[in-house]
Amino acid sequence: MKTDVQVAIVGGGIVGASVLYWLSRFGWTDAVLLERRELTSGSTWHAAGNTTYFGPYAQMTRLFAGSIRTYLQAEEESGQSVGFHQTGSLRVATTPRELELFRQFTTKYKSLGIPYHVVDNDAIAALHPCIDTSGLFGAAHTPTDGHVDPVGATNALAQAARKRGADVVRHCPVESLCPHNGGWLLDTANGQIKAQHVVMAASFWTRELLLPLGVNTPLYATEHHELITGSVPQIEALSHEVPAMRDSHVSCSVRQEGNGFLTGIYETEPVFWSLDGIPKDFKEELLPPNTERLMTHLERLMERMPVMADAGIKTINNGPMCWTPDGLPMLGPLKSYPGLWLASGFNVGIGTGGGSAEFLAHWMTQGRPLFDLPVVHAERFGNDMTREEAVESIRACYRQGYRLPDAIH
């Protein structure tokens, strides 16, 4: 294990592996990624793997686009498949206002060279025969996005970075860190490491590791349910995969998984997990499911996709999901602590992890971010937000689900 490095990355999920990958591409190969257990052990291993181009904030689109590009680059460089399924995505308009907002995105996508179309209900039915278009006003269609295998993508990133000389150390939990001689000293289970820079990519563990320094990062976890259905005859009969669907009224995403569906649900009343501290022995675990609080959403989903009523639920996953008070990641330096950088707070880590890592690695190696994106800057919340304030803001973000803000930012 390297004990004196230019940069140490704490956390071996999709975000940490992406940061290691991009730093190595930019020439910072004297780098080590430290993972407390196995790569993907935090939230990445149970993620749905969705890689959509479409998000509620137009300025985040480049991070979405950069993520797909990052994973495909890593696949080519490493030889490790990322399992990319280019199914495309449909974001259905459940109100005229949503359709109006979808149309406002057209210029942005054109400027980025991303195929993007606002389509009518006939086109929705042709693209996805399992959607009942009654009551819909159209949809935003991004035909070239889809989903990846989170474990495959993480390993491809790590392997590509290793080829350039970076290091990955598993089963090496970081127990503490502190400023030291103009850099940082990390105490790990395998000994001390000196680093000029430290990137905290440890999801909800970031908060606990930084608290002893007096750094208050408002990162907390909610429970989040994903359901996998049995086979659907209408899907079995097709020779291609249907697009992913996102619906603000149901408040869920649905994508094909085998010959069935995987759906992630944003509940009306989110439940927080481990507000008083992450259990020391928490590892690759799921939380007890609670289908009762999903019923309103499932009933709406069965109205939108009647085939779901007969598909049957094969698997229910309930895992912790990391949030910030505004639902956007925390990226960039903490100016009061030179050399300390954040890459934490991702509730859509697969969707934005790769692009966010490129953004941050450019900032670290070139002295400025890849482009101007102040909405994700790490210090935007200050250091005085109380837990109660953070939780209330996160609750409002989670409830928002796939509803768009009233105006395009």
N, C-alpha and C positions, 0 to 999 in steps of 0.2 A: 504494500500500500504506500502511495506517495504521502510524504509527511510535510512537504513544503511546496505549495502550488500557487499558481497565479490566481486560480478561482476554484472554490469549492461550492458545489450545488447540493443543497439539502433536500432530498425527496426524489424518489425514483418512479414517479408516475409519468403520464404522457407529457406533462408540462416540464418537469425536470429533465427528462430525456430529450425533449425538444430543445431546451436551453443548451444542454451539452452539445447537441448536434450543431446548432447554429453557431455557438462560440467556436467550435472546431472548424467550421466552414470559414469563419472570419479570421482564423489563424491563432486563436487562443486554445492551443492544444494541451498546454500545461494545466489541465483541468481534471477534477475528480468529482464524480457524482456519488453521494453517500446515501444509501438506502437502508432503512432500519430492518427490513425483511427482504422480500423478493421484489423485483421490479413489478409495478402495477398493484402492489399490495394494499394501497390506500383505497381510493375510490375508483381508480381506472379499471380494475379487473371486472367490476360489475356494471360498467358504463354501457349504454346502448350503442355507442360508436357513431352516432349521427354526425355527419359533416355537411351541414347545409350551408348555402351561400346567403340565406335570407335571415336577417335578424331584425329586431325592433329598432335598432339605431343604425342609420345609414353609414355613420362614420366607422362602425365596427366591421363593415363588409370586407375591408381589406384583410382583417385578421382571419375571418372565415375563409376567404379565398387563399390566403397564405398557408393555412393549415392543410388544405387538400394538397396543394403544391408541395409542401414540406414532406408529407408522408409518402407521396409518390416518388419524390427525389430520394428519400431514404431507402425506399424499396429498391430502386435502381442501383444505388450505391452499395447496398449491403447484400442483396440477393435474398433478403428475408421478405416474404409476402406480407403486405399490410391488409390484405383481404378487402380491397376497395370494391364496392358494388355501386356502379354508376346508375342508380335508379332514377335520379331526378327527385324533385320535391314539389308538392302542391301545398300552398298555404291558402286555405279556402276563406273566402270573404263571406262572413255571416251577416254583415250589414252593408248598406251602400257606402258608409263612411270608410269602412275597411277597404272596399274596392277603390275608392278615391285615393286612399293612402298608398295602396299598391301601385297605382298608376304614377304616383309622384316619384317612385323609386326608379322608374324606367331610365331616366337620364343618368343616374348614378351608375347603374349596371352597365349601360352602354359605354361610359367613360372608362370603366374597368375591364371592358372586353369580356364580360360574363353574359352568356346567353340568358335572357330573362324575358318572359312574356306574361302579359295579363290575358287570361283566357276565359271563355264563357263556360256555361254549364255543360254544353254538348261536348266541349273539349275535355272537361273534367271526367265525364262519363266514359269517353273513349280511352283516356289515359288510365283510369282507375275504375273498372266496372263494379267494384264493391261499394262505391260511395253513392248514397242517395243524395242527389243534388237539390231535392225539394228545399226551398227556403234559402238556397245559396244565391249569391250575386256574381259568382265567378271565382277566380283564384289567381294567385301569382305562381307561375311555373318556372322553376330553375332546372332545366333538363340535365345538367352535367354534374350535379352533386350527388350525394348518396350517403353511404356509411362505410366505415372501416372496422376491422377487428382491432379493438383497443390493445390487446396483448401483443398481437403481431406488429402493430405500428410502433409501440413502445420499444420492442426488441429491435426492430429495424433501425430506429433512431440511435439506440445505444450501440449497435454493431457498427453503423456507419461512423459514429464518433470515435469508437475504438480504433477503427482503421486509420484515423488521422492522428492517433497517439493519445487521445483522452482515455481516462480510466473510469471504471465503474466498480464500486465496492459494495457488495450486498452484505446483509446481516451486520450492519455497522451503524447502529443508532447514534445520533448526535445527542449528547446529554446536556451540553451547554455550549455557549459561545460568548466571547468577550473581545473588545478591542485590545490589540497587542502590538506595540512598536510600529504604529502606522498601518497595521493590517489587522488580522483577526486570528484568534486562537480557538480552535474547536476541540472540545473534549468528546471523544467517541468511545464506544465500547472496545475499540481496537487500538486506542492510544490517541495522542494529540496530533492535530494537523494545523500547520500554519498556512494561512491563505491571505493574499492581497485583497481579494474580493470574496464575498459570500453571497450566494443567491438562495433566498428562502423560497423553495418550491414545495413546501410540505403541507399544503392544503390547510386543514383546520389545526394541524400541529404547529403551524407557523406562529399562531397567537401565543401558545404556551411557551415556545422556545424563546420568544422575544420579550415576554413580560418581565423577566428578571433584569433586562436592560432598561426598563421603564418605557418600552415601546408598546403602545396600545393599538393593536391591529384589530378592527372590529370584524373578525372572522368567526362565524358560527355555523353550525350544521343543522339542517333539517332532515327529517326522514323523507324519502322519495320512493314511491312505488313504481315498479315496472311489471307488467303482466305479459306472459307469453301464452298464446293460444295453441290449441291443437290444429290439425290440418283443416283447410277450407277448400271444399271441392272446386269453387270458382277459381281459386289460385292454382290448384293442382292442374287445372285444364289449360293454363296459360303456358306459353313457351318463353316468357320473359318475366322479370320482376316488375311489380307495380311501383309507382313513385311513393315516397313517404308522404304522409298527410299530416298537416298541423292545423288545429281547429281551436279558435279562441273561445267558442261557446262551450264545447266539451271540455276545454282546457287540457288538451293532450296532444301528443304526437303518436303516430302509428306508422310503423314501417314493416315490410315483409321480413319474416324470419322463417327460413325454410318454406314450407307450404302453408304457414300460418302467419300470425302477426305478433309483433312486439309493440306494446303501447306504454308510454310513460305519462303519468297523470300528475297534474298540478292541482292539489286539493284546495278547496275553499278555506279550510282551516288547517294550515300547516302545523306539524308537530316538530318541536325542536329536540335535538339529541345532545345530551352531555354538555349542557350549558355550564355546569360546574367543573368541567375538566374531562378530557378524553381518558377513558380507562387505560391504565398502564399496560394491561395485557391485551388490548384490542388489536386484532390482526385482520386476516382476510375473513371477515364475518359479515353476515347480514343480520338485520333486525327483525323481530317478530312482525309479520304482516298484519294489517288491520283492514280487511276488505269492507267492513261496515261503513267506514268513512269515505269509501270510494264509490258508493252505490249511485249517488246522483250523477256522477261523471260517467259511470258505466251505462246508466240508462240513456243518457244523451248520446253516448258513443254508439249504442245499439240502434238508435234512431238514425244516426248519420251513416252507419255501416251495419245494416240489418244482419249480415252474415255473422257478425260477432255473437249474436244471440245463440247460435247453434255450434259455435266453434269450441266452446269449452275452454276453461283456463287450465293450462298444463303446469305453469310455473308462476309463482309470485315472488319477486325480489323486492325487498325493502332495505335500502342502504342509505348511509349518510351522504348528504350533498352539501358542499361548502358554499357559503354565501357571504357577500358583502352587503352593506346597507342599500346600495343602489343596483345590485345584481351584476355589476361589472367587475372585472379582475383588478387587482392592485399590481401595477407594473412600474418599475423604475427605482431610483435611488431614494434612500432616506438620508437627506442632506446633513442631519445632525450626527450621522454615523457614517463617515466616509468609508466607501468600499462595501456597504451593506445594501443589497438590492432585493426587491420583492418580486415574486412571480407567483402570487397566491390569490385565493378567492375566486376560483373558477367553478361556476355551476354548470358550464358547458365546456369542460376541459378538452374534450376531443375536438369539438367544433372550432374552438379558438386557440387551443394550445400551441399548435405549430406556428401559426401566424404571430401570436403574441411573443413566442420565443425569438423569432426573427426580429421583431420590433425591439425587444429588450437587448438582444445580443448586439444589434447595430448600435444602440445607445451606449452600451458598455465599451465596445471596441472603437467606436468612431467619435464618442463624446457627445452624441446627439441621437435622438430616436430616429427611426426610419422615416417617419412622417409625423406630423403634428396630431396628437390625440390626447388632449388633456383630460378627457373623461376617465381615463384609466390610470392616471398618475397616482403613485403609491401614497402620497401625502395629502390627498384631497380631503380626507376626513379629519385631519388634525390628530391630536393625541388625547383629546378630552371626551370623546363620545362615550357615554355610559353604556353598560350592557343593555339596559332597558330601552334606550334610544335605538341602539343597533338592532335589537330583536324586533322592535315594532316596525322599523323600516324594512327589515328583511321579510317580515310577515306580509307587508303590503306588496313587496316585489314578487314573492312566491304566489300570492293570490292573483297577481296580474296574469300569470301564465303566458299565453300567446297573444294577449290583447296588445295592440299597438298603442303607443302614446298618441295623443290627439294631434300632434304636429311632428313633422319629420325634422330631425336634428341634423 
